[in-house]
Structure formats: C-alpha cells, structure tokens
Amino acid sequence: MKTFETHDDVVFFQRFCASCGLYGGAIDGVVHEDMRSASRKLKEQYEYIRDNEGKFDERSERNIESLLPVAQIIARRMLATSRDLYPLVVKIISGTRTYAEQNALYAIGRTIDPQKKKVTNARGGESNHNFGIAWDVGIFEENGRYMDGSKPNDSKAYQALATAAKAAIPELEWGGDWTSFVDPPHYQLKTGKNAKEIRASFEKGLPFLS
C-alpha cells in the first residue's frame, strides 16, 4: 500500500478510491482496513490494464498508475498512437496531483520564484489533474532533448501527436485546443462537466464519470 505523509493525503486517497467505486468507508483521514483493501484493488486494476493495453517506460508507468483506471486505459492508448512519431519519444511526465501539490505548482511564478513563468492558473481542486483524469506528456528528441516549445519544431511535434491521438480516441480532450490557457502537453478525459462540478462529487466520494 502507498504511504501517506499527512491527514490530507489520506483524505485525498479515500476520495480517489471512492470516486472509482473501490472504497465505501468513511472519508475521515484515517487508514482503515477498507482503505488498504481499496489500495490493493487499485494496484490489481493497474496491473491488469497494463498487461492488456501495453507497458511503457518507467516514468510513464509511474504517472499512469496515479490515474483513475478508466483514464489509465485512455492514457495508454494515447501513448500507443505516439509510435508514429518515431524517432521522437513521448512520455507521460505528470499525472494525478493532490490539492497540496497543485497549490505548490500554482505558487510558482507568484509567491515562489516570482521571476519564473507561471505554470498553471489552477489552484488545488480547480484542475482535472486533482481528480485522476488528466495527464501531461513530454516529447523528447532522439538525443534526449526535451521539446519544451523553445524551437519551431517543438510545437509541430505536439500538434502531430494531438492530431493522431484525437483521431484515434474520441474520449480525449487536448489542452492545445483551449483558448484561455493553451497547454499543448495536457490531455484529459472528456466529461461534459467543469472542474467545479467534478470537485463537488469527488469530495463526497461519488463517481463523476458517466
């Protein structure tokens, strides 16, 4: 079972497991046997999906495992479409974040390292990364260089990946299509709901995916 550093970490994991139907106990920040059982079931589902949908690099696997099971399937299928970009390599470099982790990212460029570029406009509970249905990709050249948007071909690579992925997987929403905060590395499940609506269900431990 995964380890937790704070009471809020436990609450977050209880909500996460409850929202995908694996935990029916109290959302109280206390580690119960039901929670241990949910953690084991979540691991079993991850392994089953990995074995049936295909295994990827270690970094991607670590982040895929952090997603809700249904999102794990879609994330793997998205990565499978990236093979057409060879010799470029696509990895999932970020998955689910707790509210605390999201707030830490929000602080960058504001209260932390104000000289840096802002990473996100979403505080904890305002991003779909906080609900297990969103992930970020990184595209790497054959020499290992991370394509961070600083060169002209970088944006073309992210666009090519999105074109292939969206054509193959209708359940995907791409951050590069957004207008208020364009985010080409970002993918998430289409839900038909905004983050506020999802958060209301998530914090009650209720399912929010149709």
N, C-alpha and C positions, 0 to 999 in steps of 0.2 A: 504494500500500500504506500502511496506517496506520503511524504512528510509535510507538515504544516508548521509555519513559524508563528502565526498569530490566530486569535479567535476569528478575525475577519476572513482569513484564509479558509478556515473550516466552514464558515457560513457560505462562502462563495462555492466551495466544492459541494456542499449539501444542495444548494440551489441548482448547480450544474447537473448533478446526478438526478435530482428530482425532475428537472425540466425534460429529461430524456427518458423518464419512466423507470429509472433504476433504483430510486430511493424514495421511500414513503414515510420516513421518520420525521422527527421534529427538526426544524431549521433553527438551531439554537447554539451553534458553535461548539458543540460537544461531540467528541468522537464516539459514536455508538457502534455496536456490532453490525447494525443495519448499514451503517456507512462503510464499514470495512467490506461487507458483502457487496455493496454497490461498486466499490473501487475494484474488487476482483472481477465483477461482471463487465465493467467498463474496459478493463485490460483484456478480457477474453474477446470482447467485441472488436477491439482494436486489432488483435492478432488474427481474428477470423477475416476481417476486412482486408488486412494487409496480405494475407495468404491468398485471397481470392481476387483482389484487384491489382496486386503487384507491389513489390517493395522498392523503395527508392533510397537515396543517400541518407546517411545518419542524421544530418541536420534537418532535412525534410521530415524524416520519420518522427523525430522528437517533437516537431511542431504539429504534424498531422495528428499525433496521439493526443494533443491537447484539445482537439476539436470534438464537437458532438459527433456521434457515429455517422449520422447521415451526411454531415459535412466532410467527414473523413473520406467517404466514398467519392464525393464530387471533387475534392481536392486531388485525389489520386488520378481520377480521370482527366482532370485538367493537366496534371504533370505529364500524363501519357501523351497528350497532344503536343507537348513541347519537343518530343523527339525529332520532329520535322525541322527544328531549328538547328540541329547538329551542324557544326561543332560547338555552337553555344550550349551552355549548360544552365538549366533552370532549376532553382531550389526554392523550397518554401522556407523563408527565413524568419517568419513570425506567425504565431497562431493565436491561441486564446490568451487574454491578459486579465488579471484580476483588476478590480477597480483601483487598487493602490498602484499597480503597475501602470495603468492608464494615466492616473494622475501624475505619476513621475514623468511620463513622456510629455504630457501637457505642459509641465513646468519648464521643459527645455525651450530656450528662446524667450522665456518670460521671467520667472523668478530664479531659474537655474540657467547659467551660461546665457545671459540675455543677448550676447553678441551673436549667438548661433541662430540659424534659421529655425523657425517653428516647425515642429514635427507633426503636430495634429491640432485640430480645433476642438477635439472631443475630450471632455473630462471623463472620469470614471462613471460608468453607467450610461454614457452617451454614444459609445462606439459598439458596433456589432462584434468587434474583437472581444468584448466583455461577455458575450453570450455563446461563444463556441461555434460561430457560424461564419467567421471571416479569417482571412489569412493574407499575408503579403509574400510576394515572390521576389527573388533576386535573380538576375540573369548575368552570367559570367562568361567572359571570352575564354577561348581555349588556353590562353596563358594565365588564366585565373583572375584577370581584372574584373572587378565588379562594375557592371554597367549602371552608373549612378545618374545618368542623364546629362553628364558633362560633355559628351561628344555627340555629334549629329546622328550616328548610327544607333545610339542607345535607345532613343525614343522609337526608332523604327523596329527594333527588336521587341520592345514591349507591345507595340501595336500588332506586330505579326503574331505574337503569342495570343493576344486577346482575340484576334480575328479567328484563329484556329479553334481556340477554346470555346468561344461563344457559339460558333457554328456547330460544334460537336455536342455542347452541353447547354441546353436551354435554361437550366436551373441557375446558371451563373449570372451574377451582376459584376460589372467591371468598374473599378474606381476611375479609370481613364475616361469614362463616359460622363462623369459628373461635371457640373459647371461651377459650383461654388468652391470646391476644394479638389481639383483634379489630382488623382492619385493612381498613376499607372501601375504600380506594383500590387495594388489592392484588389482582392476578389472576395466575394461573399455570396451566400445563398440568397436567391430571391425569396422574399417572404410576403410581399404585399403589405408589410407593416413598417412603421417607423421605429426608431430606437426607443422612443418613449413608450410605445405600446408593448414592445418586446420586453423592456425592462420591468414593466408592471407585472407581466406574467412570470418572468424569470425570478423576481424577488419573492414571489409567492410559491415558487417551486412548481409552477404549472407549465405544461407544454405550450409552446408558442408557434410551432411549425404545423402546417396543415397536413 
